[in-house]
Amino acid sequence: MFTRTSSRNNGQNSCFAVYFVICFPVIKPRSGLTMSDSSLKPPASNKPLRPPQVVALSGSPGGLQLPVTAPQKLNSNSTNGNTSSASGSATGNPRNKCALKPGYSLMSWIRLCNSGADLSGTGGRTVPVSRSELALHNKVDDAWMAIRGRVFNVTRYMDFHPGGVDELMRGVGRDATQLFDEVHAWVNYPQLLGKCYIGPLKENAVKSTKDPVSPEITSAIPKPTEILPRFDWIQQRSELTLIFYTRSFANPGMVVRRQNSQQLEVRILIGQQWHTFDFQLTEKVEWPPKVAKMGAETGKIEVVLGKEEPAPWPIYGTHTTRKLDSNSIQEEHYDYQVIHREDFNHDSFELSLQSAERDRLMLLPVGYHINIEVPVDGELIHRSYTPVDHAYLSVDTNSDSISFLIKRYPNGPVSSHLHQLQVGSRVQLGPPRGGFLLSELNAHRNILLLAAGSGLTPILSLIQPILKRNTNRIETLHLYYFNKTSGDIWLKKKLEEMQTQDERFSCKHLLSQVEEKPERISLELLTSLFREKQPDRCTYVAICGPSGFNTAAVDILTQLGLKPNQMHVFRG
């Protein structure tokens, strides 16, 4: 019987995303407070009271501002689920921050995650966790936490948490979803705590009553407005087009499943939320769709289906809508089969797949990846890969196929297994995963892309959406592509063609194992792109490569003055 586990890096890309940190709101007791309490008395001063100093949160949506408050100290008497008045805020601010110890910055957390340390404590295995088991891990030195059905080991994250240890302890040993959602439901916790993931929370039933430990509070931080996809349709005599409108730069994805010639299930992914449309069509349609496309700037998705009998329809049919539990979808796996495999260069190969039953189509958001899972020595092992547009490869494929460029590592169990597959062989794919926010690029007109080796694939997915953007049109888009030798360069001719077609795009190849002028990522190499008062100074950088490359890039860019919200490191 197979058990599911994630593979080790074995030298392969391990990219990490820079995101905001998780802080829970401070909840002050509702009862037992009187005007005689010393904590409620005004300060003994003749000076007029003034509002607290206000600072902007870096990278927060809408220029959000919060009062500055005193650092929070660890309360040695705090226990799981209870907070003493010592952790309250004098200003009522639910997001107090405390001074972090030296060596515990966000950059230090990124380095720790990329170090290969077993932060989850499971040796890379995914282990389902019951609520009773979760409750046992409720101490500072043994801290587990569940958010939206996923359990994380946050023991090593304690000292990195800007809200203080007490704040994080409030969610330890329990389902902390409500606490998390009250302050920053939009934070991409799977990216921040990805290396701490233990497994799914079993019996994850949604409670209908308020959590008795967490009384209702009014958060100072509004939740982002939920994007609900809107449906429309058009037709020609021989075609039916299903249209889904989301929002500009919402970066949606889609999974379509054909149930029969008149029934379709269309899932739209926006952020971390799945919206499902179940269609009963008036007449029969052909499969696969003639076209399936997503407008990166408009957020509009179109699926063009051929009619089996060309004729005008009085109406498309009917449909119902529903939301799906994102956690349960992440556990899904789909059977796919190989339709093309061909060597690309001395250590890489092309791989094209399609649904084994020819009943499924996937369209990934820009910058997202999927897991490919294969059996190795009695275990199911997966690796993350970012699909490559068919236009970059040598094979013509259908709209329901998905293609990859994969580097083969001698000690890589997944890449070696995939390289040996023949046409007709089967693998399992997971649903789209990721946390890249395409909207983060909107304000930037000069962008740098840093790719090393096979880290080119997620970077490739950004190039056309950036160049085709009409809102705040891009001025310069630089790609620095690092490899060992010229024989390792992927898609060299394609990249040269793109430079010729659009003068705003430039690609520079940097080789580390050549006799003359070997080049690696360095401060000297990047300084010219970030000089102050330079009109075309780069203000945003996307990065993907091996973990050492990513860490070095973040260190250098930090020295050059970039903030975390000006960088995105893709995590594989």
C-alpha positions as CSV (number, residue, x, y, z in Angstrom):
1,M,0.0,0.0,0.0
2,F,1.4,3.3,-1.0
3,T,1.9,6.2,1.5
4,R,2.2,9.8,0.3
5,T,5.3,11.8,1.0
6,S,7.1,14.7,-0.5
7,S,10.5,14.2,-2.1
8,R,13.7,15.7,-0.9
9,N,15.3,18.5,-3.0
10,N,18.3,16.5,-4.1
11,G,19.8,19.7,-5.5
12,Q,16.6,20.7,-7.2
13,N,15.0,24.1,-7.1
14,S,13.6,25.1,-3.7
15,C,12.2,28.6,-4.2
16,F,10.6,30.5,-1.3
17,A,8.1,33.3,-1.4
18,V,8.5,36.5,0.7
19,Y,5.2,37.3,2.4
20,F,3.7,39.0,5.4
21,V,3.8,37.4,8.9
22,I,1.0,35.9,10.8
23,C,-0.2,37.9,13.8
24,F,-3.3,37.1,15.9
25,P,-5.5,39.9,17.4
26,V,-5.1,40.6,21.1
27,I,-8.5,40.0,22.7
28,K,-9.1,41.9,26.0
29,P,-11.5,40.4,28.5
30,R,-15.1,41.7,28.2
31,S,-15.9,41.2,31.9
32,G,-14.2,42.0,35.2
33,L,-13.0,45.5,34.0
34,T,-14.0,48.6,35.9
35,M,-13.0,52.2,35.9
36,S,-11.0,51.5,39.0
37,D,-8.6,49.3,37.0
38,S,-5.3,50.9,36.8
39,S,-5.0,49.9,33.1
40,L,-7.9,52.1,32.3
41,K,-6.8,55.3,34.1
42,P,-5.5,58.2,32.0
43,P,-1.8,59.0,32.2
44,A,-0.7,61.3,35.0
45,S,0.3,64.2,32.9
46,N,-1.0,67.8,32.3
47,K,-0.2,67.5,28.6
48,P,-3.2,67.1,26.2
49,L,-3.8,63.6,25.0
50,R,-2.8,62.9,21.4
51,P,-3.6,60.0,19.1
52,P,-0.9,57.4,18.8
53,Q,1.7,57.8,16.1
54,V,0.7,56.2,12.8
55,V,2.9,54.2,10.5
56,A,2.2,52.6,7.2
57,L,2.4,48.8,6.9
58,S,4.9,47.9,4.1
59,G,3.1,46.2,1.3
60,S,-0.3,46.4,2.9
61,P,-3.3,46.9,0.6
62,G,-4.7,50.4,0.2
63,G,-1.9,52.0,2.2
64,L,-3.2,50.6,5.4
65,Q,-2.0,52.4,8.6
66,L,-2.0,51.3,12.2
67,P,-1.1,52.9,15.5
68,V,2.4,52.3,16.9
69,T,2.3,50.6,20.3
70,A,4.7,49.4,22.8
71,P,6.4,46.0,22.2
72,Q,4.6,43.0,23.7
73,K,6.5,40.9,26.3
74,L,6.1,37.2,26.8
75,N,3.7,36.5,29.7
76,S,5.0,33.4,31.5
77,N,1.6,32.7,32.9
78,S,-0.1,32.5,29.6
79,T,-1.6,29.2,28.6
80,N,-3.2,27.8,25.5
81,G,-6.3,29.7,24.7
82,N,-6.1,32.2,27.5
83,T,-4.5,35.7,27.5
84,S,-3.9,37.8,30.5
85,S,-4.4,41.5,30.5
86,A,-0.7,42.0,30.3
87,S,-0.8,41.3,26.6
88,G,-3.5,43.9,26.0
89,S,-2.9,47.0,24.0
90,A,-3.1,50.5,25.5
91,T,-4.4,51.8,22.3
92,G,-6.8,49.0,21.5
93,N,-4.6,48.0,18.5
94,P,-5.0,44.2,17.9
95,R,-1.7,43.9,16.0
96,N,1.0,44.9,18.5
97,K,4.5,44.0,17.4
98,C,7.5,43.3,19.6
99,A,11.1,43.8,18.9
100,L,12.6,40.7,17.4
101,K,15.9,39.3,18.7
102,P,19.0,39.7,16.5
103,G,19.0,37.0,13.9
104,Y,15.2,36.5,13.8
105,S,14.2,38.8,10.9
106,L,12.0,37.7,8.0
107,M,15.1,37.2,5.9
108,S,16.5,34.9,8.6
109,W,13.3,32.9,8.5
110,I,13.6,32.5,4.8
111,R,17.2,31.3,5.2
112,L,16.1,28.8,7.8
113,C,13.3,27.5,5.6
114,N,15.8,27.1,2.7
115,S,18.4,25.4,4.9
116,G,16.9,21.9,4.6
117,A,16.0,21.8,8.3
118,D,13.1,19.6,9.1
119,L,10.8,22.3,10.4
120,S,7.7,20.1,10.4
121,G,9.3,17.4,12.4
122,T,7.8,14.7,10.1
123,G,10.9,14.0,7.9
124,G,9.1,15.3,4.8
125,R,6.0,13.1,5.2
126,T,2.4,14.3,5.2
127,V,0.7,13.1,8.4
128,P,-3.0,13.6,9.1
129,V,-3.6,15.0,12.6
130,S,-6.6,14.5,14.8
131,R,-8.0,17.3,17.0
132,S,-7.0,15.3,20.1
133,E,-3.4,14.9,18.8
134,L,-3.3,18.6,18.0
135,A,-4.4,19.6,21.5
136,L,-1.3,17.8,23.0
137,H,1.1,20.1,21.2
138,N,0.3,23.3,23.1
139,K,3.7,24.4,24.5
140,V,6.3,26.9,23.4
141,D,8.8,24.2,22.7
142,D,6.2,21.9,21.1
143,A,3.7,24.0,19.2
144,W,1.3,22.9,16.5
145,M,-1.5,25.0,15.0
146,A,-4.3,24.4,12.5
147,I,-5.4,27.0,9.9
148,R,-8.2,26.2,7.5
149,G,-7.8,22.4,7.9
150,R,-4.0,22.4,7.6
151,V,-1.7,21.7,10.6
152,F,1.6,23.4,11.0
153,N,4.5,22.9,13.5
154,V,5.2,26.5,14.5
155,T,7.7,25.7,17.2
156,R,10.7,27.1,15.2
157,Y,8.7,30.1,14.1
158,M,8.0,31.4,17.6
159,D,10.9,33.8,17.9
160,F,10.4,35.0,14.3
161,H,6.8,36.1,15.0
162,P,6.6,39.9,15.1
163,G,3.5,39.9,17.2
164,G,5.4,38.1,20.0
165,V,5.3,34.6,21.4
166,D,2.2,35.2,23.5
167,E,0.2,36.1,20.4
168,L,1.2,33.0,18.5
169,M,0.6,30.8,21.6
170,R,-3.1,31.9,21.6
171,G,-3.6,29.6,18.5
172,V,-1.3,26.8,19.5
173,G,-2.8,23.3,20.1
174,R,-6.1,24.1,18.4
175,D,-7.8,25.2,15.2
176,A,-6.7,28.9,14.9
177,T,-8.7,29.7,11.8
178,Q,-11.0,32.1,13.4
179,L,-8.2,34.0,15.1
180,F,-6.3,34.1,11.9
181,D,-9.2,35.3,9.8
182,E,-10.2,38.1,12.2
183,V,-6.9,39.9,11.4
184,H,-5.4,38.9,8.0
185,A,-7.3,36.2,6.2
186,W,-5.5,37.3,3.0
187,V,-2.0,36.4,4.2
188,N,-0.6,33.5,2.3
189,Y,0.2,31.3,5.3
190,P,0.8,28.2,3.1
191,Q,3.8,30.0,1.6
192,L,5.1,31.5,4.9
193,L,4.7,28.2,6.8
194,G,5.1,25.8,3.9
195,K,8.1,24.0,5.4
196,C,6.3,23.6,8.7
197,Y,3.3,21.7,7.2
198,I,2.5,18.5,9.0
199,G,-0.7,17.3,7.3
200,P,-4.5,17.8,7.1
201,L,-6.6,18.2,10.2
202,K,-9.0,15.3,10.5
203,E,-12.6,15.8,11.3
204,N,-12.3,19.4,10.3
205,A,-16.0,20.3,10.8
206,V,-16.9,23.9,10.7
207,K,-18.3,25.1,14.1
208,S,-21.7,26.7,14.0
209,T,-21.2,28.5,17.3
210,K,-18.7,31.1,18.3
211,D,-15.4,29.8,19.8
212,P,-15.8,30.3,23.5
213,V,-12.2,31.0,24.0
214,S,-12.2,33.7,21.4
215,P,-15.0,36.3,22.0
216,E,-16.1,38.3,19.1
217,I,-14.1,41.5,18.5
218,T,-14.0,44.2,15.9
219,S,-10.8,44.0,14.0
220,A,-9.0,47.2,13.0
221,I,-8.0,45.6,9.7
222,P,-10.8,45.1,7.2
223,K,-10.9,41.8,5.2
224,P,-10.4,42.1,1.5
225,T,-13.5,42.2,-0.6
226,E,-14.2,38.7,-2.0
227,I,-14.1,38.4,-5.7
228,L,-17.1,36.4,-7.1
229,P,-16.8,35.3,-10.7
230,R,-19.6,36.4,-13.0
231,F,-20.9,34.2,-15.8
232,D,-22.0,35.1,-19.3
233,W,-22.2,33.3,-22.7
234,I,-22.2,34.0,-26.4
235,Q,-22.6,31.7,-29.4
236,Q,-22.1,31.2,-33.1
237,R,-23.9,28.7,-35.1
238,S,-21.2,26.1,-34.5
239,E,-19.7,27.3,-31.2
240,L,-20.6,28.0,-27.6
241,T,-18.4,30.3,-25.5
242,L,-18.6,30.3,-21.7
243,I,-17.2,33.5,-20.2
244,F,-16.2,34.1,-16.6
245,Y,-15.4,37.6,-15.4
246,T,-13.3,38.0,-12.2
247,R,-11.4,41.2,-11.7
248,S,-8.4,43.0,-13.3
249,F,-5.2,41.2,-12.4
250,A,-7.1,38.8,-10.1
251,N,-4.9,36.0,-11.7
252,P,-7.6,33.3,-11.8
253,G,-7.2,29.7,-12.7
254,M,-9.6,27.0,-13.9
255,V,-10.2,23.3,-13.9
256,V,-13.0,22.0,-16.2
257,R,-14.3,18.4,-15.9
258,R,-16.5,16.9,-18.6
259,Q,-19.2,14.7,-17.1
260,N,-20.9,13.9,-20.4
261,S,-21.6,15.8,-23.6
262,Q,-24.1,18.1,-22.0
263,Q,-22.8,18.4,-18.4
264,L,-19.7,20.3,-17.4
265,E,-18.2,21.2,-14.0
266,V,-16.2,24.4,-14.2
267,R,-14.1,25.4,-11.2
268,I,-12.7,28.9,-11.0
269,L,-9.7,29.6,-8.6
270,I,-9.3,33.1,-7.3
271,G,-6.6,33.5,-4.6
272,Q,-7.2,30.5,-2.4
273,Q,-11.0,30.2,-3.0
274,W,-12.6,27.8,-5.5
275,H,-16.0,28.7,-7.1
276,T,-17.8,25.9,-9.0
277,F,-20.3,26.2,-11.8
278,D,-22.3,23.1,-12.6
279,F,-23.7,23.3,-16.2
280,Q,-26.5,21.4,-17.8
281,L,-26.3,22.5,-21.5
282,T,-29.2,22.7,-23.9
283,E,-27.5,20.5,-26.5
284,K,-24.4,18.4,-26.8
285,V,-20.9,19.9,-27.2
286,E,-17.6,18.4,-28.4
287,W,-14.5,17.7,-26.3
288,P,-11.9,19.0,-25.8
289,P,-12.7,22.7,-26.0
290,K,-11.4,24.5,-29.1
291,V,-9.9,27.3,-26.9
292,A,-9.4,27.8,-23.2
293,K,-7.7,31.1,-22.3
294,M,-7.3,33.6,-19.4
295,G,-6.7,37.3,-19.8
296,A,-4.0,38.2,-17.3
297,E,-4.9,41.9,-17.2
298,T,-8.6,41.6,-17.5
299,G,-9.1,38.5,-15.3
300,K,-11.5,37.2,-18.0
301,I,-11.6,33.4,-18.7
302,E,-13.1,32.0,-22.0
303,V,-13.9,28.4,-22.9
304,V,-14.9,27.9,-26.5
305,L,-16.8,24.6,-27.2
306,G,-17.8,23.2,-30.5
307,K,-21.4,22.2,-30.9
308,E,-22.1,18.6,-32.1
309,E,-25.0,19.9,-34.2
310,P,-24.4,23.4,-35.6
311,A,-27.5,25.5,-34.9
312,P,-28.5,28.5,-32.8
313,W,-29.5,27.6,-29.3
314,P,-32.4,29.5,-27.6
315,I,-30.4,29.5,-24.3
316,Y,-27.1,27.9,-23.2
317,G,-28.9,25.8,-20.6
318,T,-28.9,26.1,-16.8
319,H,-26.3,26.2,-14.1
320,T,-25.9,26.2,-10.3
321,T,-23.0,27.7,-8.3
322,R,-21.3,26.7,-5.1
323,K,-18.1,27.2,-3.2
324,L,-15.7,24.3,-2.6
325,D,-13.6,23.7,0.5
326,S,-10.1,24.6,-0.6
327,N,-8.4,22.2,1.8
328,S,-10.3,19.2,0.4
329,I,-9.4,20.2,-3.2
330,Q,-5.7,20.3,-2.3
331,E,-5.9,16.6,-1.4
332,E,-7.3,15.7,-4.8
333,H,-5.3,13.9,-7.5
334,Y,-6.1,13.4,-11.2
335,D,-5.0,10.6,-13.5
336,Y,-3.0,11.9,-16.4
337,Q,-1.1,10.0,-19.2
338,V,2.0,10.8,-21.2
339,I,1.3,11.9,-24.8
340,H,4.8,13.2,-25.5
341,R,8.3,12.8,-24.0
342,E,11.4,13.9,-25.7
343,D,14.9,14.9,-24.7
344,F,15.5,18.6,-24.8
345,N,19.2,18.8,-24.1
346,H,21.9,16.7,-22.3
347,D,20.1,16.6,-19.0
348,S,16.5,17.9,-19.6
349,F,13.4,16.7,-21.4
350,E,10.0,17.8,-22.6
351,L,6.9,16.1,-21.1
352,S,3.3,16.6,-22.2
353,L,0.3,15.1,-20.4
354,Q,-3.4,14.9,-20.8
355,S,-6.2,13.5,-18.7
356,A,-6.3,9.7,-18.9
357,E,-10.0,9.8,-19.5
358,R,-9.9,12.8,-21.7
359,D,-12.4,14.5,-19.3
360,R,-10.3,17.3,-17.6
361,L,-8.7,20.6,-18.5
362,M,-6.5,22.7,-16.3
363,L,-5.6,26.4,-16.8
364,L,-3.1,27.6,-14.1
365,P,-2.8,31.2,-12.7
366,V,0.3,33.0,-13.7
367,G,3.3,31.8,-11.6
368,Y,1.5,28.8,-10.1
369,H,2.7,25.2,-10.1
370,I,1.3,21.7,-9.8
371,N,2.5,18.5,-8.0
372,I,3.4,15.5,-10.1
373,E,3.2,12.3,-8.1
374,V,4.8,9.0,-8.9
375,P,5.4,5.7,-7.1
376,V,9.0,5.1,-6.0
377,D,10.0,2.1,-3.9
378,G,6.5,1.6,-2.5
379,E,5.8,5.2,-1.7
380,L,4.1,8.0,-3.6
381,I,6.5,10.9,-4.0
382,H,5.7,14.3,-5.5
383,R,7.6,17.2,-7.0
384,S,6.4,20.7,-8.0
385,Y,6.7,21.8,-11.6
386,T,5.5,24.9,-13.4
387,P,3.9,24.2,-16.8
388,V,5.4,25.8,-19.9
389,D,3.3,27.3,-22.7
390,H,3.1,24.9,-25.7
391,A,4.5,27.6,-27.9
392,Y,8.0,27.1,-26.3
393,L,8.1,23.3,-27.2
394,S,8.5,21.2,-30.3
395,V,5.1,19.4,-30.2
396,D,1.6,20.4,-31.2
397,T,-0.9,19.6,-28.4
398,N,-4.6,20.0,-27.7
399,S,-6.2,22.5,-25.4
400,D,-6.6,19.9,-22.7
401,S,-2.9,19.0,-22.5
402,I,-0.3,20.4,-20.2
403,S,3.4,20.5,-20.9
404,F,6.6,20.8,-18.8
405,L,10.4,21.3,-19.2
406,I,12.0,19.1,-16.6
407,K,15.7,18.9,-15.6
408,R,16.8,15.3,-14.8
409,Y,18.8,14.9,-11.7
410,P,20.9,11.7,-11.2
411,N,19.7,11.4,-7.6
412,G,16.2,12.9,-8.2
413,P,13.7,10.1,-7.8
414,V,10.8,12.0,-9.5
415,S,12.7,13.5,-12.4
416,S,14.4,10.2,-13.1
417,H,11.1,8.3,-13.0
418,L,9.4,10.8,-15.3
419,H,12.3,10.6,-17.8
420,Q,11.8,6.8,-18.2
421,L,8.1,7.1,-18.9
422,Q,6.7,6.1,-22.3
423,V,3.7,7.4,-24.2
424,G,0.6,6.0,-22.4
425,S,2.3,5.8,-19.0
426,R,0.3,7.3,-16.2
427,V,1.0,9.8,-13.4
428,Q,-1.1,11.7,-10.9
429,L,-1.4,15.5,-10.9
430,G,-2.6,17.7,-8.1
431,P,-4.6,20.9,-8.5
432,P,-2.9,24.3,-9.1
433,R,-0.9,25.6,-6.2
434,G,0.8,28.9,-5.4
435,G,0.5,32.3,-4.0
436,F,1.9,34.7,-6.6
437,L,-0.1,38.0,-6.7
438,L,0.0,39.3,-10.3
439,S,-1.5,42.6,-9.0
440,E,1.7,43.3,-7.1
441,L,3.4,44.1,-10.4
442,N,0.9,46.8,-11.4
443,A,2.8,49.8,-9.8
444,H,6.1,48.8,-11.3
445,R,7.3,49.8,-14.8
446,N,10.9,48.5,-14.5
447,I,11.2,44.9,-13.4
448,L,14.1,42.4,-13.1
449,L,13.7,38.7,-13.4
450,L,16.4,36.4,-11.9
451,A,16.4,32.8,-13.0
452,A,18.9,30.0,-12.5
453,G,18.7,26.7,-14.4
454,S,15.3,25.1,-14.4
455,G,14.0,28.1,-12.3
456,L,13.3,29.6,-15.7
457,T,9.9,28.0,-15.9
458,P,7.9,30.1,-13.5
459,I,9.8,33.2,-14.7
460,L,8.7,32.4,-18.3
461,S,5.0,32.5,-17.2
462,L,5.5,36.2,-16.2
463,I,7.1,37.6,-19.3
464,Q,4.1,37.8,-21.7
465,P,1.6,39.1,-19.1
466,I,4.0,41.8,-18.1
467,L,4.8,42.9,-21.7
468,K,1.2,42.8,-22.8
469,R,0.0,44.9,-19.9
470,N,-1.8,48.1,-21.0
471,T,-2.3,49.6,-17.5
472,N,0.9,51.4,-16.5
473,R,2.8,49.9,-19.4
474,I,6.1,48.4,-18.7
475,E,9.2,50.3,-19.7
476,T,12.0,47.8,-19.1
477,L,11.9,44.0,-18.4
478,H,15.3,42.5,-17.7
479,L,15.9,38.8,-17.5
480,Y,19.2,37.6,-16.0
481,Y,19.5,33.9,-16.7
482,F,22.2,32.0,-14.8
483,N,23.6,28.6,-15.9
484,K,26.8,26.7,-15.6
485,T,27.6,26.4,-19.3
486,S,26.1,27.5,-22.6
487,G,24.8,23.9,-23.1
488,D,22.6,24.3,-20.1
489,I,20.7,27.3,-21.4
490,W,17.0,26.6,-22.1
491,L,15.1,28.2,-25.0
492,K,18.0,30.4,-26.0
493,K,16.6,31.0,-29.5
494,K,13.1,31.7,-28.2
495,L,14.4,34.3,-25.8
496,E,16.4,35.9,-28.6
497,E,13.2,36.1,-30.7
498,M,11.4,37.8,-27.8
499,Q,14.1,40.4,-27.6
500,T,13.7,41.1,-31.3
501,Q,9.9,41.3,-31.1
502,D,9.8,43.7,-28.1
503,E,12.7,46.1,-27.4
504,R,11.5,46.6,-23.8
505,F,12.6,43.0,-23.0
506,S,16.3,42.0,-22.7
507,C,17.9,38.8,-21.7
508,K,21.4,38.4,-20.3
509,H,23.0,35.0,-20.0
510,L,25.5,34.5,-17.2
511,L,27.7,31.4,-17.0
512,S,29.6,30.2,-14.0
513,Q,31.7,27.4,-15.5
514,V,33.5,29.1,-18.3
515,E,37.2,29.9,-18.7
516,E,36.8,33.5,-19.5
517,K,34.9,35.8,-17.0
518,P,32.8,33.3,-15.1
519,E,29.8,35.2,-13.6
520,R,27.6,34.5,-10.6
521,I,25.0,36.6,-8.9
522,S,26.7,39.4,-6.9
523,L,26.3,42.9,-5.6
524,E,28.5,44.3,-8.4
525,L,26.5,42.6,-11.1
526,L,23.1,44.1,-9.9
527,T,24.1,47.5,-8.6
528,S,23.7,49.3,-12.0
529,L,20.0,48.4,-12.1
530,F,19.3,49.9,-8.7
531,R,21.1,53.3,-8.6
532,E,19.2,56.1,-6.9
533,K,17.6,58.7,-9.1
534,Q,18.1,56.5,-12.2
535,P,14.9,56.9,-14.4
536,D,14.8,53.2,-15.2
537,R,15.8,51.9,-11.8
538,C,14.2,48.5,-11.2
539,T,11.7,48.5,-8.4
540,Y,10.5,44.9,-8.4
541,V,12.3,41.5,-8.7
542,A,11.0,38.0,-9.2
543,I,13.4,35.2,-8.4
544,C,13.6,31.4,-8.9
545,G,16.5,29.0,-8.7
546,P,18.2,26.7,-6.2
547,S,17.9,27.6,-2.5
548,G,21.5,29.0,-2.3
549,F,20.8,31.2,-5.3
550,N,17.6,32.5,-3.9
551,T,19.1,33.3,-0.5
552,A,22.0,35.1,-2.1
553,A,19.7,37.1,-4.4
554,V,17.5,38.3,-1.5
555,D,20.6,39.3,0.6
556,I,22.0,41.3,-2.3
557,L,18.7,43.0,-3.1
558,T,18.2,43.9,0.5
559,Q,21.6,45.6,0.5
560,L,20.5,47.5,-2.6
561,G,17.5,48.9,-0.7
562,L,14.6,46.7,-1.8
563,K,11.9,45.8,0.7
564,P,10.3,42.4,1.0
565,N,7.2,43.6,-0.8
566,Q,9.4,44.4,-3.8
567,M,10.6,40.8,-4.2
568,H,8.9,37.5,-4.9
569,V,10.8,34.3,-4.6
570,F,9.1,31.3,-6.2
571,R,9.0,28.3,-4.0
572,G,8.9,24.9,-5.6
